[in-house]
Amino acid sequence: MRIVDRLPVKVREIENVWIPVGNTGQRMAARIWMPEGAEKRPLPAILTYLPYRKRDSTRAGDDPMHRYFAGHGYVCLRVDMRGSGDADGLMDDEYAAQELNDGKELIRWIAAQPWCSGKVGMIGSSWGGFNGLQVAALRPPALAAIITNCSTDDRYTDDMHYMGGCLLNDTMDWGSSFFTRLHRPPDPEISGPDWRRKWQERLDQLALPLATWIRHQRRDAYWKHGSVNQDYAAIQCPVFATGGWMDGYSNAIHRLLANLSVPRLGLIGAWAHKYGHQGLPRPAMGYLQECLRWWDYWLKGIETGIMKEPMLRAYMQEAVPPQGDYAECPGRWVAEPIWPAPTIKPKRFFLNLSGTLGTRAGRTVALAHVSEQTIGLAGGEWCPHGIGGYGPQYPTDQREDDVRSLVFETAPLDRPVEILGQPKVTLALTVDRPVAYVAVRLNDVFPDGRVSRATYGVLNLTHRESHETPKPMPVGRRVTVTVPLNDIAYGFRAGHRIRLAISTTYWPMVWPAPEVVTLKLATGLSSLELPVRPRRPSDRKITFKAPEQGRPMAKTVVEPPSFHRIIERDVGKGTVTVRAEENDGSAIIADTGVEIGRWVKETLRITEGDPASAETEMGSIFTYGKGAWRTKVHGRCRLTATKDTWLLSADLDAWEGETKIFSRHLDVPIKRDLV
């Protein structure tokens, strides 16, 4: 990473500016990077709009990116939305109408300032990528373009709550963390003596969005709100959609390219839940330079050549190492002028009785299979964060899971096969329970026997026809279903085998079905469809500059970070426990003197043969302090289930100094709805 300290324009940083919200009497809070002379010669503005505390929690990422953009002639704002950070008010969920309407009002306010040319762009990753799309759909007149990273157009199918109609354990991970984050205090140096009242209001609200997410188990109006795929035409400004294959949100990029009618580009690297200049696994790339080309074209009218680039540039992975943490992903960049790409053709393989993937259908025989509850231990995280050296977040060697699954594979390939897009699996199957799942993994078998997961998909079979109106499976009757796998770019090398592995469980990523399921799969009638892409000489032209960024946040480390992930097996009881602890340590921010700390602990447990034994407990602690001001918030959530009911509990404790000022416990039973 090249640190660029000398930029074309001098920049003044403003720690806090209050932004009024209509006639509510409340205010949002903003950090601003102001280029020299902007008050006399107005410039376009770039906005990042988040609930994550601009003062400290996101400062390490905000500083190098916004200093870089501001140093190239943009007024940059990082705004705390109402109910978060130093802002006034309350918030109780993601992407609520208040958040999105405030975002539209915020853009109007920015455009009216004397230092703004009247054109505004939005950039954000994850939450900020989501609400960039969502605010764009409200059509603020001054919003000229957006960059959305690691985000989604569909809050139900491609967020960390549900996948294929199955409940993800990531919803517990994020739900517990968000529960704690919602109740953090503002900073007294910014909010003044009113800070304690604002904090107490947040604590007294005791918002638990996790309960809402679990109550909404099908794609209903709750999830359709904020899902821009409900009306792509509502977005009328240009969109640059970016992400990484290791991230949980890459599927949306292809859909946005295919369905938006505005000028648009897509960029997908090998990395996890990060911006491209920070990308791990490498290669990282000159992401901020690409963003600057985008901003200069759409916000300043400068011809940068950005819109002459192919619509999609993507990293074609090859022989990805099957290990939980690796620094470099082998492969190369490829490109498609338009998406969907007419040169990508489906190639069909049949699941045959001999355990082969063949180009011709074999004899139809029903293969019976009962999955162990712990198939999935090699699956890694649903959404790795690409933090490097922090333990096994990526999928590990698949042999442990494959040996306990139904497996079909090709002969060794006599030539490379490259795929780009969404593989699909058609399964003719019978199950003996009304609620059942299938998990399907597309694997790369190395000549030395190692097995790497290329992509995967899961489907709650009650959602086989619709996520809106699920219905029980007809017990004992053969049904044909289609399981879409996650979009991917992957090159299978000559001498490797393509393998498909099928199970009815995928724990700990996916919460188990209510009962043990016997699956009967019909060979000859079931198939795999791969989106095969021909190699092209023009791919060699796809290159990027080396990554660079502005000066990073300076800090003093008080306690270094640490991470561990342990899998324990009680052989006598048949119980498997996954324990993970992520300690960010603590550090003092040089600019503000604020000391921040974060600690997360997760415990997931299940007993073989008993899906009702599944339990997940996750907790997080956030600490903030400076001088005599010391605060701590500790939130914990636990989920178990019977055949018919989710049993959710939550605890929240808060301290000012050594005094506990708040403690509350919640029990929330929720009826299972074919999940």
C-alpha positions in Angstrom: 0.0 0.0 0.0 1.4 3.4 -1.0 0.7 6.2 1.4 0.2 9.5 -0.4 0.8 12.3 2.0 1.4 15.0 -0.6 -1.8 15.4 -2.6 -2.7 18.1 -5.2 -4.9 20.1 -2.8 -4.4 21.1 0.8 -7.2 19.9 3.1 -8.6 21.2 6.4 -10.3 18.6 8.7 -13.3 19.6 10.7 -14.0 17.3 13.6 -17.7 17.9 14.0 -20.5 19.9 12.2 -24.1 19.6 13.3 -26.6 19.1 10.4 -30.3 19.8 11.3 -32.9 17.2 10.3 -35.9 19.1 8.9 -38.1 20.6 11.6 -37.5 17.8 14.2 -35.1 19.8 16.3 -32.6 17.0 16.1 -29.2 16.9 14.4 -26.9 14.5 12.5 -23.2 14.8 13.2 -20.5 15.1 10.5 -16.7 15.0 10.1 -15.7 17.0 7.1 -12.5 17.1 5.0 -12.6 20.5 3.3 -10.2 21.3 0.4 -8.6 24.7 0.6 -10.6 27.4 -1.1 -13.8 25.4 -1.4 -15.8 28.2 0.2 -14.8 30.5 -2.7 -14.7 27.9 -5.5 -17.3 25.3 -4.7 -16.5 21.6 -5.3 -18.5 18.4 -5.6 -19.1 16.5 -2.3 -18.7 12.8 -1.4 -20.8 11.4 1.4 -20.5 8.3 3.6 -23.5 7.8 5.8 -23.2 5.3 8.7 -24.3 4.4 12.3 -20.8 3.4 13.3 -19.3 6.4 15.2 -17.3 8.7 13.0 -15.4 10.0 16.0 -13.6 6.7 16.6 -15.0 3.4 15.4 -14.7 4.0 11.6 -11.9 6.6 11.8 -9.2 4.2 10.8 -11.0 3.6 7.5 -12.4 7.1 7.0 -9.2 9.0 7.3 -7.1 7.5 4.4 -10.0 7.3 2.0 -11.6 10.7 2.5 -8.2 12.5 2.9 -7.3 11.0 -0.5 -10.5 12.1 -2.2 -10.4 15.6 -0.5 -6.8 16.0 -1.6 -8.0 15.6 -5.2 -10.6 18.3 -4.9 -13.7 16.9 -3.2 -15.5 18.0 0.0 -15.9 14.7 1.9 -18.3 14.1 4.7 -18.6 11.1 7.1 -22.0 11.5 8.8 -23.4 9.7 11.9 -27.1 9.1 11.3 -29.7 9.9 13.9 -29.5 7.6 17.0 -25.8 6.8 16.5 -22.4 8.2 17.4 -22.7 11.8 18.4 -26.0 12.4 16.5 -29.3 13.2 18.3 -32.3 10.9 18.4 -32.8 7.1 18.4 -32.6 4.3 15.9 -33.9 0.8 16.3 -33.2 -1.1 13.1 -31.3 -1.2 9.8 -32.4 0.9 6.8 -35.6 2.3 8.4 -37.6 4.9 6.7 -36.1 7.5 9.1 -32.6 6.7 8.0 -33.4 6.8 4.2 -35.5 9.9 4.4 -32.8 11.6 6.5 -30.3 10.6 3.8 -32.3 12.3 1.1 -32.6 15.4 3.3 -28.8 15.3 4.1 -28.0 15.3 0.4 -30.2 18.4 -0.1 -28.5 20.1 2.8 -25.0 19.3 1.4 -25.9 20.5 -2.1 -27.1 23.9 -0.7 -23.8 24.7 1.2 -21.6 27.5 -0.2 -18.7 25.1 -0.5 -20.6 22.5 -2.7 -21.0 22.8 -6.5 -24.4 21.2 -6.2 -23.3 17.7 -7.1 -23.0 15.0 -4.5 -21.7 11.4 -4.7 -22.2 8.6 -2.1 -19.7 5.9 -1.3 -20.0 3.2 1.3 -19.1 -0.4 2.1 -21.6 -2.9 3.7 -24.2 -0.7 5.5 -23.0 2.4 3.6 -23.2 0.4 0.3 -26.7 -0.7 1.2 -28.0 2.8 1.9 -26.2 4.3 -1.1 -28.4 2.1 -3.3 -31.5 2.8 -1.1 -31.1 6.6 -1.0 -30.4 6.6 -4.8 -33.8 4.9 -5.3 -35.4 7.9 -3.6 -33.9 10.1 -6.3 -32.4 13.1 -4.5 -31.9 15.7 -7.3 -28.3 16.5 -6.3 -27.1 12.8 -6.1 -25.1 12.5 -9.3 -23.5 9.0 -8.8 -22.8 6.4 -6.2 -20.1 3.7 -5.5 -21.6 0.7 -3.6 -19.2 -1.8 -2.1 -20.0 -5.2 -0.5 -23.8 -4.5 -0.6 -27.0 -6.1 -1.9 -30.1 -5.3 -3.8 -32.1 -8.0 -2.0 -32.2 -7.9 1.8 -33.7 -11.3 2.2 -31.7 -13.6 -0.1 -28.3 -11.9 0.1 -27.8 -10.4 3.6 -26.5 -12.1 6.7 -29.9 -13.0 8.0 -31.2 -15.7 5.6 -29.8 -17.7 2.7 -32.1 -19.8 0.5 -34.8 -19.4 3.2 -32.4 -20.9 5.9 -31.5 -18.9 9.0 -27.8 -18.0 9.1 -25.9 -18.0 12.3 -24.4 -14.8 11.0 -27.7 -13.1 11.9 -26.8 -14.0 15.5 -23.3 -12.7 15.1 -24.4 -9.4 13.6 -27.6 -9.2 15.7 -25.6 -9.4 19.0 -23.0 -6.9 17.8 -25.7 -4.5 16.5 -27.6 -4.8 19.8 -24.5 -3.6 21.6 -23.6 -0.9 19.1 -27.1 0.6 19.3 -26.6 1.4 23.0 -23.2 3.1 22.9 -22.7 6.6 24.3 -21.9 9.8 22.4 -18.7 11.6 23.1 -18.9 14.4 25.8 -16.4 16.5 23.9 -18.8 16.6 20.9 -22.2 16.3 22.5 -21.4 18.4 25.6 -23.1 18.0 29.0 -26.1 16.5 27.2 -24.2 13.3 26.4 -25.4 11.4 29.4 -29.1 12.1 28.7 -28.7 11.0 25.1 -27.0 7.8 26.2 -29.6 7.0 28.8 -32.3 7.4 26.1 -30.6 4.9 23.9 -30.2 2.4 26.8 -33.9 2.8 27.9 -35.1 2.1 24.3 -33.4 -1.3 24.5 -33.8 -2.0 20.8 -33.3 -5.6 19.8 -33.5 -5.8 15.9 -32.4 -9.4 16.1 -35.9 -10.4 17.3 -37.5 -8.6 14.4 -35.2 -10.4 11.9 -36.1 -13.8 13.3 -39.8 -13.0 13.3 -39.7 -12.3 9.6 -38.7 -15.7 8.3 -40.0 -15.3 4.8 -39.6 -12.6 2.2 -42.3 -10.2 3.2 -42.9 -6.4 3.2 -40.3 -6.0 5.9 -37.4 -7.4 3.7 -38.8 -5.8 0.5 -38.4 -2.4 2.1 -34.9 -1.3 1.2 -34.4 -4.0 -1.4 -33.9 -2.1 -4.6 -34.5 -5.1 -6.7 -38.2 -4.4 -6.1 -37.9 -1.5 -8.6 -34.5 -1.2 -10.3 -35.9 1.7 -12.4 -36.2 3.9 -9.3 -32.4 4.3 -9.4 -31.6 7.0 -12.0 -28.0 7.9 -11.2 -24.9 6.0 -12.4 -23.8 3.1 -10.2 -20.3 1.6 -9.6 -20.9 -1.7 -7.8 -17.8 -3.4 -6.3 -16.9 -6.3 -4.0 -15.0 -9.5 -3.6 -15.6 -13.2 -4.3 -14.8 -14.1 -0.7 -17.4 -11.6 0.6 -20.9 -12.6 1.4 -22.4 -9.9 -0.9 -20.9 -10.5 -4.4 -24.1 -11.9 -5.9 -25.8 -8.5 -6.2 -23.2 -7.1 -8.5 -24.2 -9.2 -11.5 -27.9 -8.5 -10.8 -27.3 -4.8 -10.7 -25.4 -4.9 -14.0 -28.1 -7.0 -15.6 -31.1 -5.0 -14.3 -30.2 -1.4 -13.9 -30.8 0.9 -16.9 -28.4 3.7 -15.8 -24.7 3.8 -16.7 -23.0 1.2 -14.5 -19.9 -0.7 -13.9 -18.9 -3.8 -11.8 -15.6 -4.7 -10.2 -15.1 -8.0 -8.3 -11.8 -9.0 -6.8 -10.6 -12.0 -4.8 -10.9 -10.3 -1.5 -13.3 -10.5 1.4 -15.5 -7.8 3.1 -13.2 -4.9 2.3 -12.6 -2.1 -0.2 -10.3 -3.2 -3.1 -7.3 -1.1 -2.0 -7.3 -3.0 1.4 -8.1 -6.3 -0.3 -7.2 -9.6 1.4 -6.6 -12.1 0.1 -4.5 -10.2 -2.4 -4.2 -9.0 -5.1 -5.3 -5.6 -3.8 -5.6 -3.0 -6.5 -5.7 0.8 -7.1 -9.3 1.0 -5.9 -9.2 4.6 -4.8 -7.7 5.6 -8.2 -10.6 3.8 -10.0 -13.1 5.6 -7.7 -11.4 8.9 -8.5 -11.8 8.3 -12.2 -15.5 7.6 -11.5 -15.9 10.8 -9.4 -14.0 13.0 -11.8 -16.2 11.9 -14.7 -19.6 12.0 -13.1 -19.1 14.8 -10.6 -16.7 17.1 -12.5 -17.3 16.2 -16.1 -13.7 15.2 -16.8 -13.1 12.6 -19.4 -11.1 9.9 -17.5 -11.9 6.9 -19.7 -13.7 5.2 -16.9 -16.9 4.6 -19.0 -14.8 3.1 -21.8 -13.9 0.2 -19.4 -15.7 -3.1 -19.8 -19.0 -3.2 -17.8 -17.6 -6.0 -15.6 -14.0 -6.5 -14.5 -13.6 -9.6 -12.3 -10.8 -11.7 -10.8 -10.7 -15.3 -12.2 -9.6 -17.4 -9.3 -7.6 -20.6 -9.9 -6.6 -23.4 -7.5 -7.6 -21.5 -4.4 -5.7 -23.0 -1.5 -8.1 -24.9 0.8 -7.0 -23.3 4.0 -8.7 -20.9 6.5 -6.3 -18.0 6.0 -4.1 -17.2 3.1 -2.6 -14.0 1.8 -2.6 -14.4 -2.0 -5.2 -15.9 -4.3 -3.8 -17.3 -7.6 -5.6 -16.2 -10.8 -5.9 -13.2 -13.2 -8.2 -10.4 -14.1 -10.8 -10.9 -16.9 -13.5 -8.6 -18.3 -16.9 -8.7 -20.0 -18.0 -5.7 -22.2 -21.6 -6.3 -21.2 -23.5 -8.3 -18.6 -25.0 -10.9 -19.0 -22.2 -11.9 -21.3 -23.4 -13.6 -24.5 -20.2 -15.6 -24.8 -20.8 -17.5 -21.5 -22.6 -20.7 -22.3 -24.2 -23.2 -19.9 -22.6 -26.7 -19.7 -24.6 -29.4 -18.2 -23.3 -32.4 -16.1 -25.6 -35.2 -14.8 -25.3 -36.7 -11.3 -24.9 -40.4 -12.1 -25.2 -43.6 -10.1 -21.4 -44.3 -10.3 -20.7 -41.0 -8.5 -19.7 -39.3 -11.6 -20.6 -36.0 -13.2 -21.2 -36.9 -16.8 -22.3 -35.1 -19.9 -24.9 -37.9 -20.5 -27.6 -39.0 -18.0 -27.2 -42.4 -16.5 -29.7 -44.8 -14.9 -32.2 -43.4 -12.5 -31.7 -44.8 -9.0 -32.7 -43.2 -5.6 -29.7 -42.8 -3.4 -30.6 -42.5 0.3 -28.6 -40.2 2.6 -28.8 -38.9 6.2 -26.4 -36.1 7.0 -24.5 -35.7 10.2 -25.4 -32.4 12.0 -21.8 -31.1 11.8 -21.3 -31.2 8.0 -20.2 -27.7 7.4 -17.3 -27.4 9.9 -15.0 -26.8 6.9 -17.3 -24.1 5.5 -15.6 -21.1 7.1 -17.5 -17.8 7.7 -20.5 -16.7 5.6 -18.9 -13.3 5.3 -15.1 -13.3 6.0 -13.7 -9.9 6.7 -10.3 -10.4 5.2 -8.4 -9.2 8.3 -5.4 -11.5 7.8 -3.7 -13.6 10.5 -6.9 -13.7 12.5 -7.7 -17.4 12.2 -9.6 -19.6 9.8 -12.4 -17.4 8.3 -12.2 -18.9 4.8 -13.3 -22.5 3.9 -10.8 -25.1 4.7 -10.1 -28.5 3.1 -13.5 -30.0 2.1 -12.5 -33.6 2.5 -13.9 -33.8 6.1 -17.3 -32.6 4.9 -17.2 -34.4 1.5 -16.7 -37.9 3.0 -20.0 -37.5 4.9 -21.9 -36.1 1.9 -23.3 -37.4 -1.4 -20.5 -36.8 -3.9 -20.3 -36.7 -7.7 -17.2 -35.7 -9.7 -15.7 -35.6 -13.1 -12.7 -37.5 -14.4 -9.5 -35.4 -14.3 -9.9 -32.5 -16.7 -7.9 -32.7 -19.9 -8.0 -28.9 -20.3 -8.9 -26.0 -18.1 -12.6 -25.1 -17.4 -13.4 -21.5 -16.4 -16.7 -20.4 -15.1 -18.1 -16.9 -14.5 -21.6 -16.3 -13.2 -24.1 -18.4 -11.3 -23.9 -22.2 -11.3 -27.2 -24.0 -10.8 -28.1 -27.4 -9.5 -31.3 -29.3 -10.4 -32.1 -32.0 -7.9 -34.9 -34.7 -8.2 -35.3 -35.7 -4.6 -37.6 -37.1 -1.9 -37.5 -36.3 1.8 -39.2 -37.8 4.8 -39.9 -34.6 6.7 -42.1 -31.5 5.8 -39.2 -29.1 6.6 -35.8 -30.0 5.1 -32.8 -28.3 3.6 -30.2 -29.1 1.0 -26.7 -27.7 0.9 -24.7 -28.0 -2.3 -21.0 -27.3 -2.7 -19.0 -27.0 -6.0 -15.5 -28.1 -5.2 -12.1 -28.2 -6.9 -10.3 -31.5 -6.3 -6.5 -31.1 -6.6 -4.4 -33.9 -8.0 -2.8 -34.4 -4.6 -6.2 -35.0 -3.0 -6.8 -31.6 -1.4 -10.3 -30.1 -2.0 -11.1 -26.4 -2.2 -14.7 -25.0 -2.2 -15.3 -22.9 -5.3 -18.8 -21.9 -4.4 -21.9 -23.2 -2.7 -25.7 -22.7 -2.1 -28.3 -23.7 0.4 -32.0 -24.0 0.0 -34.9 -24.5 2.5 -37.0 -26.9 0.4 -40.2 -25.3 1.8 -39.0 -22.3 -0.2 -38.5 -24.3 -3.4 -41.2 -22.3 -5.4 -41.2 -19.0 -3.5 -39.6 -17.2 -0.6 -42.8 -15.2 -0.1 -45.1 -18.2 0.2 -43.3 -21.3 1.4 -45.1 -24.6 1.8 -44.2 -27.9 3.4 -42.5 -30.6 1.4 -44.8 -33.5 0.3 -43.3 -36.3 2.4 -42.3 -39.3 0.4 -43.1 -37.7 -3.0 -40.4 -36.9 -5.6 -40.0 -33.2 -6.2 -37.6 -31.4 -8.6 -35.9 -28.3 -7.2 -33.3 -25.8 -8.5 -30.6 -24.7 -6.1 -28.8 -21.5 -7.2 -25.1 -21.4 -6.1 -23.3 -18.1 -5.3 -22.0 -16.3 -8.4 -18.3 -17.0 -8.9 -15.3 -16.7 -11.2 -13.2 -19.8 -10.9 -10.8 -21.7 -13.2 -10.5 -25.4 -12.8 -7.0 -26.4 -14.0 -6.2 -29.4 -16.2 -5.7 -32.5 -14.1 -8.1 -31.3 -11.4 -11.6 -32.7 -10.9 -14.9 -30.8 -10.5 -16.8 -32.2 -7.6 -20.4 -31.6 -6.4 -21.2 -32.4 -2.7 -24.7 -32.5 -1.3 -25.9 -32.7 2.3 -29.1 -31.8 4.3 -27.1 -29.8 6.9 -24.5 -27.0 6.8 -23.7 -26.2 10.4 -22.5 -23.9 11.9 -23.2 -21.5 9.0 -26.9 -22.6 8.7 -29.2 -23.3 11.6 -30.4 -26.9 11.3 -33.8 -28.0 10.2 -36.2 -29.0 13.0 -35.7 -32.8 12.5 -33.2 -35.2 11.1 -34.0 -35.7 7.4 -33.5 -38.7 5.1 -32.9 -37.6 1.6 -33.3 -39.8 -1.5 -31.7 -38.3 -4.6 -32.6 -39.5 -8.1 -29.5 -40.0 -10.2 -29.8 -39.4 -13.9 -32.5 -36.9 -13.3 -30.3 -34.5 -11.3 -27.8 -32.2 -12.9 -25.3 -29.4 -12.5 -25.2 -26.4 -14.9 -21.9 -24.4 -15.1 -21.6 -21.0 -16.8 -18.5 -21.7 -18.9 -16.5 -18.8 -20.1 -14.0 -19.1 -23.0 -10.5 -17.7 -22.4 -9.8 -14.6 -24.5 -6.5 -12.9 -25.4 -8.1 -9.5 -24.5 -8.1 -10.5 -20.8 -4.4 -9.7 -20.7 -5.2 -6.0 -21.1 -7.0 -5.8 -17.8 -4.6 -4.2 -15.4 -4.8 -1.8 -12.4 -2.4 0.6 -10.7 -0.9 -0.4 -7.3 -3.1 0.5 -4.3 -2.6 3.8 -2.6 -4.4 5.9 0.0 -4.1 9.0 2.1 -2.4 9.3 5.4 -3.9 6.8 7.9 -5.1 7.4 11.4 -2.3 7.7 13.9 -2.8 5.7 17.1 -1.0 4.3 20.1 -1.6 0.6 20.8 -2.4 0.0 24.5 -3.3 -3.7 24.2 -2.5 -5.7 21.0 -5.3 -7.6 19.2 -5.7 -11.4 19.4 -7.9 -14.0 17.8 -8.6 -17.6 18.3 -11.0 -20.2 16.9 -11.2 -23.7 18.4 -13.3 -26.7 17.5 -13.9 -29.1 20.5 -15.4 -32.6 20.2 -16.8 -34.5 23.1 -16.5 -38.0 21.7 -18.7 -39.6 24.4 -21.6 -37.2 24.1 -21.2 -36.6 20.3 -21.2 -32.8 21.0 -19.2 -30.4 18.9 -18.5 -26.9 20.1 -17.0 -24.0 18.1 -15.5 -21.2 20.1 -14.2 -18.0 18.6 -12.8 -14.9 20.4 -11.8 -11.8 18.7 -10.1 -9.2 20.8 -9.3 -6.0 19.0 -7.3 -4.9 22.0 -7.3 -1.1 22.7 -5.7 1.9 21.2 -5.6 5.7 21.8 -6.4 7.8 18.7 -3.7 10.5 18.3 -6.0 13.2 17.0 -8.7 13.0 19.7 -7.0 11.2 22.7 -10.0 8.8 22.8 -9.2 5.2 23.8 -11.3 2.6 22.1 -11.6 -1.2 22.6 -13.7 -4.0 21.3 -14.0 -7.7 22.2 -16.3 -10.4 20.7 -16.9 -13.9 21.9 -18.9 -16.6 20.1 -19.9 -20.1 21.2 -21.8 -22.5 18.9 -22.7 -26.0 20.0 -24.6 -29.0 18.6 -24.9 -32.8 19.3 -24.8 -35.3 16.5 -28.2 -36.7 15.6 -30.1 -34.0 17.5 -30.9 -30.7 15.6 -32.8 -29.5 18.6 -29.5 -29.4 20.6 -28.2 -26.5 18.5 -27.4 -23.4 20.5 -25.6 -20.2 19.7 -24.4 -17.5 22.2 -22.6 -14.4 21.1 -21.5 -11.3 23.0 -19.5 -8.1 22.4 -18.0 -5.4 24.6 -17.2 -1.8 23.4 -15.2 0.5 25.6 -14.6 4.3 25.1 -12.7 6.6 27.4 -10.6 9.7 27.8 -9.3 11.0 31.1 -12.0 10.6 33.7 -14.6 9.7 31.1 -14.8 5.9 30.9 -17.7 3.8 29.5 -18.4 0.2 28.6 -21.3 -1.5 27.0 -21.7 -5.4 27.0 -24.4 -7.1 25.0 -25.1 -10.8 24.8 -27.6 -12.8 22.7 -28.4 -16.6 22.9 -30.6 -18.7 20.6 -31.9 -22.2 21.0 -34.9 -23.8 19.4 -37.5 -26.5 19.8 -39.2 -28.1 16.8 -41.8 -25.3 16.7 -40.2 -22.3 18.5 -37.1 -20.1 18.5 -36.0 -19.2 22.1 -34.1 -16.0 21.9 -32.7 -14.2 25.0 -30.6 -11.0 25.3 -28.8 -9.2 28.1 -27.4 -5.6 28.1 -25.2 -4.0 30.7 -23.6 -0.6 30.7 -21.0 1.1 33.0 -19.9 4.7 33.5 -16.5 4.4 35.1 -16.8 1.5 37.7 -20.5 2.0 38.2 -23.0 -0.2 36.4 -25.8 2.2 35.3 -27.9 -0.2 33.3 -28.8 -3.9 33.2 -31.6 -5.6 31.5 -32.6 -9.1 30.4 -35.1 -10.1 27.6 -36.7 -13.4 26.7 -38.3 -13.5 23.3 -40.0 -16.7 22.1 -40.7 -16.7 18.3 -42.7 -19.3 16.3 -40.8 -21.1 13.6 -42.3 -20.6 10.2 -41.3 -23.6 8.1 -37.6 -22.8 8.9 
